Amino acid sequence: MISAEGSSSTIRAKLDPEFENNLDKFFAYQNYYEGHCNLDPLYYHGFLDENFGDIYAWFNVKDDLLVFGTGIKVGNKIKPYLEKFQRFLEENHDMKLNKMVRKASCIGYNMCSTNQFYLGKDNILLVGESAGFLNMFGEGISSALSTGLLAGNAVCGSFRSGKNAASSYNDAAQKEMKYTSTSWKLAERMAGRKVI
């Protein structure tokens, strides 16, 4: 079986409850508004200032909507961070908000920033965020696609060779693990602090 159920993986929790219990959680939240901002709409803007969140804050434009949010450790309050960040965008980047269209949130785990990947056990392989693959700027679909392909190839290869699929997948995923870990280390160096 190949599991791609996201960061809150019930399969991972059942396979290794001790591993699961030792993970730290973070909470990410973002607003979608109609409005205007003078930041370049073609870029994803990340802000590593710890006054805006435990991890980082972001701004981008998607489908003509202003999207901004922040990430915090579970247990901290998001509202003060988000209010400071919103005020910063208004005062420094001429952000003007009209109508809120929606808001979104998710829970994540510190697997990606601490190099604690969990690729599965026996005949169960985990890919994407369920295995700990999430790059620093919150984008996980590329890692999910690449690790899904690696896991699928490992399973197909095991039928031909008789080699253990989990072992083959672990070997094949090393490059993706390094890429993910490096993105978090780079952000920490830029911020001058741990980001999760």
N, C-alpha and C positions, 0 to 999 in steps of 0.2 A: 504494500500500500504506500502511496505517496500522499502526504498531507500538506495542503497549502491553505490552512485555515486562518492564518493571520497571527498577530502577536500574542493574543490571548488563547493559546492553543490548549484545548482540553486533552488532546492526544498526548502532547508533551507532558502535561501535568500528570496524566495517568502512567506514562512510561517511567517517569522519574520525579516523584513528588519532592524528594529532597532537593534536587536541582531547582525545581520550580519555587520552592519556599525560600531559597537563597537569592532570588532575583529581586532587584529594586524596580518599582514601577514608576512610570512618568505619565503625565496627563497632557495631551495636546488639544488646544482649542483654537478655532478660528471663526471669524465673522466674514460674511459676504455682504457687501453694500453696493448700492448704486451711489455714484459720487465721482469725485475728481481727486487726483493727487499728481504732483509734478515729478514723482519718481518714474523712471523709464518703464513703460508698461511691457516692454519686451524681455525684461529680466526678472528673475526671482531674487529678491533682496533679503539677505540674512543679516541680523543684528545680534552680535554676541555680547552686548552690554548686559551684565548680570542684573541691572535694575529693571530689565524687561522680561526676565524669566531665568529659571535655573538652567535651561538648556540654551535656547536662543529664541528670538522673535523673528517674524518674517512678514514680508509684504510682496504681493504680486497681483497681477491683473489676469483674470480668467473669465472668458465669456463676457467681456466688458464690465465685470464686477471687480470692485476692490476687495481683495482678500488679505486679511491680516490676522495674525494670531501669535501665540506663544506656547512654550512648553515648560512645565514645572514638575518637580517631584511630587508624587502622590502624598497628600498630607498637607501641602502648602496651599495657600489661597491664590487662585488665578486672577481674581478681579483687580487687586492692586497693581500687579504686573501689567495686565492688559490695559488698564487705565493710563498708566505711565507711558506705555508704548503708543497708545492712541494719541495722547497729548503731544508726544514727541513728533509723530507724523503730522499732526495738525500744525504745530508751531514751526517745524523745520522743513516740511515738504508740502505745505499748503494743502493738506488733505481736507476735503470737505465731504462730509457724509450726508447722504439723502436718506433713502429708504433701506432698512435692513431687509435682505432677501432671505437669508438663512444663516444658520450657524451649524458648526460641525465639531465633533470631538472624538477622541479615541484614547485608549490606554496602550502604552507601549512598555517595553522592558529594557533594562540596561545591557542586555546581551551583546548588542552591537558595539557599545562603547567600551566594554570590558573584555572583549575577545572571548566571550563564553558562548560559543556556538553549540547548538544541540542538533545534530544531523539525523538523529533517530536511533533506533535500536532494533536489532534482529532484522525482520523483514518489513519494518516500518521506517520510511525515510521522510524527513521533514524538509521543506523548502521555503524560501522566502522569509517573511517575518517570523513564522513559527519556528524556524531554525536559527533566528537571530540576525538575519540579513536586512538591514535598513541603513541607507547611507545617511550621512550627517544632516543633509537638508530634507529629511523626512520623506524621501522618495524611495519606495520599496518595490514598485512594479518591475523595474529593470532587473533587480536582484531575484525577484520571484520567477521571472521568465528564464533567466540564465541558470539558476539553481534547479528549476523544474526540468529544464533540458538536460542538465548534468545528471539528475536523478533518473530521468527516463532512460538516458543512454546507459547508465549503470545497470538498470534492471534488464534492459535488452541485452547488454553485454554479458550479464550473468547467465542468461539462458544459453548463450552460445559457448561461453568459456567454462561455466561451472564455478567461476569466482564469485565470492560473496558480494552482493550488490552494495551493501552498506560500506564495505571496505573500499570498493571502487569509487563510490560517490564521495566518500571522505577524501580520497586522494585527488579526485577531480575538482572538488570545491575549495581547495587550498588557495587558489588564486583569488577567488571571490571573497574568501575570508580576509585575505590580506588587504584587498581593495577596501572592504568595509571598515576594517580596523584603522587603516591609514586615513580614511576620510574623517573619522572621529579624532584621531591624534592630531591631525592638521588643524581642525577646529579648536581643539584645546590649546594648541600652541598659539594660534591667533588670538584666542580669548585670554590667555594667560591664567587659565583655571580649568578645573574639571567641569565638564558640561552636563554630566549626569552623575 
